[in-house]
Amino acid sequence: MIKKLRIQLICVNMVIVAIMLSLLIGMLVYFLRRSVERQQFTTLHRIANGMITAADVDEKRGGRQNPLHFIVEFDDGGKLRGYGESSYDLEDEDFLRELYRQAGAADESNGVLLDYNLRFARAETERGPRFVFADMSFERAASRRMIEIAIPLGLVFFGIMYWVSVLLASWTVRPVERAWRLQKQFIADASHELKTPLSVIVSNAELLQQPGYDEAQRRQFNDNILVMTNQMRHLVDSMLLLARVDSMQGKEGRVDLDFSAMVEDCILPFEPLFFERGLTFESDIEPNLHVHGNEQALRRCVDILLDNAQKHSEPGTVRLRLHRLGRNAELSISNPSPPFDRQACEEIFRRFYRRDEARTYSGDYGLGLPIAKGIVERHGGRLSCEWENGEICFTATLPIYISDGESTKNCRFLRKQREKR
């Protein structure tokens, strides 16, 4: 699928490039020819009205390497004559009369005789119309040469754009490829996680159907089934929550939330858990920090971070700190931990990631932190992980909700800061 998408993007890009290139060359040729045509008609009218002579124009432009001009008119004796520079036979009276007739039949004072490849302009004199003709051979030859040059250059540009399109297509589909890979990995991991409890449930159900087991053993089989069923329910609930977080859009269900008070409420049920595990818990919460968010989702996020700290902390002190940092509320929860390198701190947010595979059987499926990260990001924030000095710290940054009055004050403050800089 990714390969087909990449090919489609390249094809679309190249079709657009081909259309734009054709339009560019066509417009270049068209406007150049229109410019030459306007200039030529202006010159022909000036010659026809006696403002300049055809010989002066031809001499100035290099003789036969440029359009040649000749004049056809009646002389004082009433004889039609032609004079000037031309590749045509100007002594041929029949030829001159045909030119005079076709040019005189035109409604405009200038025009083109395609049969003779000539452009003309007319001026009225005492002896009748005077026609000045210019050979268009050089102009058409120049247009052909320009097209002959433009086509190879266009092909070279087309080839360059092809390779650029290949690179851009690879860069464009990279997020799609990563999402596709993560989705396949997620399905494989979910299947693996469901396989173990299903196998236990099936095995114990089959043992229940076999004779020869006493009541205590059958009760144990039922307990095993119940434990695995609860684990599966927990896993399915986590997967459904993760799907809801992924589909969370817009500002539906979001309110002005006192984030400081909410975090204090979330701490209360965890304090006994920290005490039971022999951990010291410290909190430093700045009051009246408000965010615009979904209270249920943000509560779940804080619960996940606190639960992660109490489950995977080494003996020592767990610290929670909430304070304002610029226009953001920064919540950090740290606990003693074995060393985590930078890669491990990034992978810890990967779905079904477990540093200790033995945690599978404790009901920890590695979905909590991805859910928390998704909730924070859907609220326009960022959740990061960092290990330093024997402690791992999870930091959630959320935009502070600013009322109209406070927003005005902040705007004034930021304006003053810019003026100082």
C-alpha positions as CSV (number, residue, x, y, z in Angstrom):
1,M,0.0,0.0,0.0
2,I,2.8,2.4,0.9
3,K,4.6,1.7,-2.4
4,K,1.4,2.3,-4.4
5,L,0.8,5.6,-2.5
6,R,4.4,6.7,-3.2
7,I,4.0,5.9,-6.9
8,Q,0.7,7.8,-7.0
9,L,2.2,10.9,-5.4
10,I,5.1,10.8,-7.9
11,C,2.6,10.5,-10.8
12,V,0.5,13.3,-9.5
13,N,3.5,15.5,-9.1
14,M,4.9,14.8,-12.5
15,V,1.5,15.4,-14.2
16,I,1.4,18.8,-12.4
17,V,5.0,19.6,-13.5
18,A,4.2,18.6,-17.1
19,I,1.1,20.8,-17.2
20,M,2.9,23.7,-15.6
21,L,6.0,23.3,-17.9
22,S,3.8,23.1,-21.0
23,L,1.9,26.2,-19.9
24,L,5.1,28.0,-19.2
25,I,6.7,27.2,-22.5
26,G,3.4,27.9,-24.4
27,M,2.9,31.3,-22.7
28,L,6.6,32.2,-23.2
29,V,6.3,31.5,-26.9
30,Y,2.9,33.2,-27.2
31,F,3.8,36.4,-25.4
32,L,7.1,36.7,-27.3
33,R,5.4,36.3,-30.6
34,R,2.8,38.9,-29.6
35,S,5.5,41.3,-28.6
36,V,7.4,40.8,-31.9
37,E,4.1,41.2,-33.8
38,R,3.2,44.5,-32.0
39,Q,6.7,45.8,-32.6
40,Q,6.6,44.8,-36.3
41,F,3.2,46.4,-36.9
42,T,4.4,49.6,-35.3
43,T,7.5,49.6,-37.6
44,L,5.3,48.9,-40.7
45,H,3.0,51.8,-39.9
46,R,5.9,54.2,-39.4
47,I,7.3,53.1,-42.8
48,A,3.9,53.3,-44.5
49,N,3.4,56.9,-43.2
50,G,6.9,58.0,-44.3
51,M,8.2,58.5,-40.8
52,I,11.2,56.2,-41.6
53,T,12.3,54.3,-44.6
54,A,12.5,50.5,-45.1
55,A,16.2,50.8,-46.0
56,D,17.0,52.4,-42.7
57,V,15.2,49.7,-40.8
58,D,16.8,46.9,-42.7
59,E,20.3,48.4,-42.4
60,K,19.8,49.0,-38.7
61,R,18.7,45.4,-38.0
62,G,21.4,43.7,-40.0
63,G,20.0,43.2,-43.4
64,R,18.9,39.8,-44.4
65,Q,19.3,38.3,-41.0
66,N,16.1,40.2,-39.9
67,P,12.7,40.8,-41.4
68,L,13.0,42.5,-44.9
69,H,10.6,45.3,-45.8
70,F,9.3,46.3,-49.2
71,I,6.6,48.7,-50.4
72,V,3.9,48.2,-53.0
73,E,2.0,51.3,-54.3
74,F,1.0,53.2,-57.5
75,D,3.5,55.6,-58.9
76,D,2.7,59.0,-60.5
77,G,2.0,57.3,-63.8
78,G,-0.6,55.0,-62.3
79,K,1.7,51.9,-62.5
80,L,1.9,49.5,-59.6
81,R,5.4,49.0,-58.5
82,G,7.3,47.4,-55.6
83,Y,10.6,48.4,-54.1
84,G,12.7,47.6,-51.1
85,E,14.5,44.4,-49.9
86,S,12.7,41.1,-50.4
87,S,13.2,37.5,-51.4
88,Y,10.3,37.8,-53.7
89,D,10.5,39.0,-57.3
90,L,9.3,42.6,-57.1
91,E,9.3,43.0,-60.9
92,D,6.5,40.5,-61.3
93,E,3.4,42.7,-61.8
94,D,0.9,39.8,-61.4
95,F,2.5,39.0,-58.0
96,L,2.3,42.6,-57.0
97,R,-1.3,43.0,-58.0
98,E,-2.3,39.8,-56.1
99,L,-0.5,41.2,-53.0
100,Y,-2.2,44.6,-53.5
101,R,-5.6,42.9,-53.9
102,Q,-5.4,40.6,-50.9
103,A,-4.0,43.4,-48.6
104,G,-6.7,45.8,-49.9
105,A,-9.5,43.4,-49.1
106,A,-8.6,43.3,-45.4
107,D,-10.8,45.3,-43.1
108,E,-8.0,46.4,-40.8
109,S,-5.1,48.7,-41.6
110,N,-2.7,45.8,-41.0
111,G,-2.8,42.1,-41.2
112,V,-1.1,38.9,-42.3
113,L,-1.0,37.1,-45.7
114,L,-0.4,33.5,-44.6
115,D,-0.1,32.2,-48.2
116,Y,2.9,34.5,-48.8
117,N,4.2,34.5,-45.2
118,L,4.0,38.3,-45.1
119,R,2.8,40.8,-42.6
120,F,1.5,44.2,-43.9
121,A,0.4,47.7,-42.9
122,R,-1.6,50.2,-45.0
123,A,-1.4,54.0,-45.3
124,E,-3.6,56.2,-47.4
125,T,-1.8,58.5,-50.0
126,E,-2.9,60.8,-52.8
127,R,-2.2,58.0,-55.3
128,G,-4.2,55.4,-53.3
129,P,-3.3,52.9,-50.5
130,R,0.4,52.2,-49.8
131,F,1.2,48.8,-48.5
132,V,4.4,48.0,-46.6
133,F,5.2,44.3,-46.3
134,A,7.6,42.4,-44.0
135,D,8.8,38.9,-44.4
136,M,7.8,36.6,-41.5
137,S,10.3,33.8,-42.3
138,F,12.9,35.0,-39.8
139,E,10.3,35.4,-37.0
140,R,9.0,31.9,-37.5
141,A,12.5,30.5,-37.7
142,A,13.3,32.2,-34.5
143,S,10.2,30.8,-32.8
144,R,11.1,27.3,-34.0
145,R,14.6,27.7,-32.7
146,M,13.3,28.9,-29.3
147,I,10.9,25.9,-29.2
148,E,13.8,23.5,-30.1
149,I,15.9,25.0,-27.3
150,A,13.0,25.0,-24.8
151,I,12.0,21.4,-25.3
152,P,15.4,19.9,-24.3
153,L,15.7,22.3,-21.4
154,G,12.1,21.3,-20.4
155,L,13.0,17.6,-20.5
156,V,16.1,18.3,-18.3
157,F,13.9,20.2,-15.9
158,F,11.3,17.4,-16.0
159,G,14.0,14.9,-15.1
160,I,15.3,17.0,-12.2
161,M,11.7,17.4,-10.9
162,Y,11.2,13.6,-11.2
163,W,14.0,12.9,-8.8
164,V,12.8,15.8,-6.6
165,S,9.3,14.2,-6.6
166,V,10.8,10.8,-5.7
167,L,12.5,12.4,-2.7
168,L,9.4,14.4,-1.7
169,A,7.1,11.4,-2.1
170,S,9.4,9.4,0.2
171,W,9.4,12.2,2.7
172,T,5.6,12.7,2.5
173,V,4.7,9.1,3.0
174,R,7.1,8.6,5.9
175,P,4.5,9.5,8.6
176,V,2.0,7.3,6.8
177,E,4.5,4.5,6.6
178,R,5.3,4.9,10.3
179,A,1.6,5.0,11.2
180,W,1.0,1.9,9.1
181,R,4.0,0.1,10.7
182,L,2.8,1.1,14.2
183,Q,-0.7,-0.1,13.4
184,K,0.6,-3.5,12.3
185,Q,2.8,-3.7,15.4
186,F,-0.2,-2.7,17.6
187,I,-2.3,-5.5,16.1
188,A,0.4,-8.0,16.5
189,D,1.1,-7.0,20.1
190,A,-2.6,-6.9,20.9
191,S,-3.0,-10.4,19.4
192,H,-0.1,-11.6,21.4
193,E,-1.4,-10.1,24.7
194,L,-4.8,-11.6,24.1
195,K,-3.4,-15.0,23.2
196,T,-2.0,-15.8,26.6
197,P,-5.1,-15.2,28.7
198,L,-7.3,-16.9,26.1
199,S,-5.0,-20.0,26.2
200,V,-5.3,-20.1,30.0
201,I,-9.1,-19.7,29.8
202,V,-9.4,-22.5,27.2
203,S,-7.1,-24.8,29.1
204,N,-8.8,-24.4,32.4
205,A,-12.3,-24.7,30.8
206,E,-11.2,-28.0,29.2
207,L,-9.9,-29.2,32.6
208,L,-13.3,-28.4,34.1
209,Q,-15.0,-30.7,31.7
210,Q,-12.8,-33.6,32.5
211,P,-13.6,-36.0,35.4
212,G,-11.3,-36.9,38.1
213,Y,-10.7,-33.4,39.7
214,D,-12.0,-32.7,43.2
215,E,-13.9,-29.5,44.2
216,A,-10.8,-27.6,45.3
217,Q,-9.1,-28.1,42.0
218,R,-12.2,-27.1,40.1
219,R,-12.5,-24.0,42.2
220,Q,-8.9,-23.2,41.3
221,F,-9.7,-23.7,37.6
222,N,-12.6,-21.2,38.0
223,D,-10.4,-18.7,39.8
224,N,-7.8,-19.0,36.9
225,I,-10.5,-18.3,34.4
226,L,-11.8,-15.3,36.4
227,V,-8.3,-13.8,36.7
228,M,-7.5,-14.1,33.0
229,T,-11.0,-12.8,32.1
230,N,-10.4,-9.7,34.3
231,Q,-7.0,-9.2,32.6
232,M,-8.6,-9.4,29.2
233,R,-11.3,-6.9,30.2
234,H,-8.6,-4.5,31.5
235,L,-6.7,-4.9,28.2
236,V,-9.8,-4.4,26.1
237,D,-10.8,-1.4,28.2
238,S,-7.4,0.1,27.8
239,M,-7.4,-0.5,24.0
240,L,-10.9,1.1,23.7
241,L,-9.7,4.1,25.8
242,L,-6.7,4.4,23.5
243,A,-8.9,4.4,20.5
244,R,-11.1,7.1,22.0
245,V,-8.1,9.2,22.8
246,D,-6.8,8.8,19.2
247,S,-10.2,10.0,17.9
248,M,-10.5,12.9,20.4
249,Q,-11.0,16.0,18.2
250,G,-12.1,19.6,18.7
251,K,-13.1,21.2,22.0
252,E,-16.1,19.1,22.7
253,G,-16.5,18.4,26.4
254,R,-13.8,20.9,27.4
255,V,-14.4,23.4,30.2
256,D,-12.4,25.9,32.2
257,L,-10.8,23.5,34.7
258,D,-9.0,24.3,37.9
259,F,-6.0,22.0,37.2
260,S,-4.4,22.6,40.5
261,A,-7.5,21.5,42.5
262,M,-7.9,18.5,40.2
263,V,-4.4,17.3,40.7
264,E,-4.8,17.6,44.5
265,D,-7.9,15.4,44.3
266,C,-6.1,12.9,42.2
267,I,-3.3,12.6,44.8
268,L,-5.6,11.6,47.7
269,P,-6.4,8.0,46.7
270,F,-2.7,7.3,45.9
271,E,-1.3,8.4,49.2
272,P,-2.2,5.1,51.0
273,L,-0.6,3.2,48.1
274,F,2.7,5.1,48.4
275,F,2.6,4.5,52.1
276,E,2.0,0.7,51.7
277,R,5.0,0.4,49.4
278,G,7.2,2.3,51.8
279,L,7.6,5.3,49.5
280,T,7.7,8.9,50.6
281,F,5.5,11.2,48.7
282,E,6.0,15.0,48.3
283,S,3.9,17.5,46.4
284,D,4.4,21.1,45.5
285,I,1.3,22.5,43.7
286,E,0.9,26.1,42.6
287,P,-2.8,27.1,43.2
288,N,-5.3,28.5,40.7
289,L,-3.7,27.1,37.5
290,H,-6.5,26.7,35.0
291,V,-6.6,24.8,31.7
292,H,-9.2,24.4,29.1
293,G,-9.8,20.6,28.8
294,N,-11.8,17.5,29.4
295,E,-11.8,16.9,33.1
296,Q,-12.4,13.1,32.9
297,A,-9.5,12.7,30.4
298,L,-7.1,14.8,32.3
299,R,-7.9,13.0,35.6
300,R,-7.1,9.7,33.8
301,C,-3.8,11.1,32.6
302,V,-2.8,12.2,36.1
303,D,-3.9,8.9,37.6
304,I,-1.8,7.0,35.0
305,L,1.3,9.0,35.9
306,L,0.8,8.6,39.6
307,D,0.0,4.9,39.2
308,N,3.1,4.4,37.1
309,A,5.2,6.1,39.8
310,Q,3.9,4.0,42.6
311,K,4.2,0.7,40.7
312,H,7.7,1.1,39.2
313,S,9.5,3.2,41.8
314,E,12.5,2.0,43.7
315,P,12.6,2.8,47.4
316,G,12.9,6.5,48.0
317,T,10.8,9.6,47.4
318,V,8.2,10.3,44.8
319,R,7.8,14.0,43.9
320,L,5.0,15.8,42.2
321,R,5.4,19.4,41.2
322,L,2.8,21.6,39.4
323,H,3.8,25.2,38.6
324,R,3.4,27.8,35.9
325,L,6.0,28.1,33.2
326,G,5.3,31.0,30.9
327,R,1.9,30.4,29.3
328,N,1.9,26.8,30.3
329,A,1.1,24.7,33.3
330,E,3.9,22.1,33.9
331,L,3.2,19.0,35.9
332,S,6.2,16.8,36.7
333,I,6.2,13.5,38.6
334,S,9.5,11.9,39.4
335,N,10.5,8.7,41.2
336,P,13.7,6.7,41.9
337,S,14.4,4.4,38.9
338,P,17.1,2.3,37.3
339,P,19.0,4.0,34.5
340,F,17.1,4.9,31.4
341,D,18.9,6.0,28.3
342,R,17.5,8.5,25.8
343,Q,16.2,5.8,23.5
344,A,14.4,4.0,26.3
345,C,12.8,7.3,27.4
346,E,11.4,7.7,23.9
347,E,10.3,4.0,23.5
348,I,8.5,4.1,26.9
349,F,5.6,5.8,25.2
350,R,5.3,3.1,22.5
351,R,2.2,1.0,22.8
352,F,2.7,-2.4,24.6
353,Y,6.2,-1.3,25.5
354,R,7.5,-3.1,28.6
355,R,11.1,-2.8,29.8
356,D,10.5,-5.8,32.1
357,E,8.6,-8.6,30.2
358,A,7.6,-10.1,33.5
359,R,5.2,-7.3,34.0
360,T,2.9,-9.0,31.5
361,Y,1.5,-11.2,34.2
362,S,0.9,-8.4,36.6
363,G,-1.7,-6.9,34.4
364,D,0.5,-4.1,33.0
365,Y,0.2,-4.1,29.3
366,G,2.2,-1.0,28.5
367,L,-0.8,1.1,27.4
368,G,-1.0,3.6,30.3
369,L,1.7,6.0,29.2
370,P,0.7,6.0,25.5
371,I,-2.9,6.9,26.7
372,A,-1.5,9.7,28.9
373,K,0.6,11.0,26.1
374,G,-2.3,11.0,23.7
375,I,-4.5,12.9,26.2
376,V,-1.9,15.5,26.7
377,E,-1.2,16.0,23.0
378,R,-5.0,16.2,22.2
379,H,-5.1,19.1,24.7
380,G,-2.3,20.9,22.8
381,G,0.4,19.9,25.3
382,R,3.5,17.7,25.4
383,L,4.4,14.7,27.6
384,S,8.1,13.9,27.9
385,C,10.4,11.5,29.9
386,E,13.8,12.1,31.3
387,W,16.2,10.2,33.5
388,E,18.7,12.1,35.6
389,N,20.6,11.5,38.9
390,G,18.8,8.2,39.6
391,E,15.3,9.5,39.0
392,I,13.0,9.2,36.1
393,C,10.7,12.2,35.6
394,F,7.6,12.5,33.5
395,T,6.7,16.1,32.6
396,A,3.3,17.1,31.1
397,T,3.0,20.6,29.7
398,L,-0.5,22.1,29.1
399,P,-1.5,25.5,27.8
400,I,-3.0,27.7,30.6
401,Y,-6.6,28.8,30.1
402,I,-6.6,32.6,30.1
403,S,-9.7,34.7,30.6
404,D,-10.4,37.8,28.6
405,G,-9.1,40.1,31.4
406,E,-6.0,38.1,32.0
407,S,-5.4,37.8,28.3
408,T,-5.4,41.6,27.9
409,K,-2.8,41.8,30.7
410,N,-0.7,39.2,29.1
411,C,-0.8,40.9,25.7
412,R,0.4,44.1,27.4
413,F,3.1,42.3,29.2
414,L,4.4,40.5,26.0
415,R,4.2,43.8,24.1
416,K,6.4,45.5,26.8
417,Q,8.8,42.6,26.7
418,R,9.1,43.0,22.9
419,E,9.7,46.7,23.2
420,K,12.5,46.2,25.7
421,R,14.2,43.7,23.3
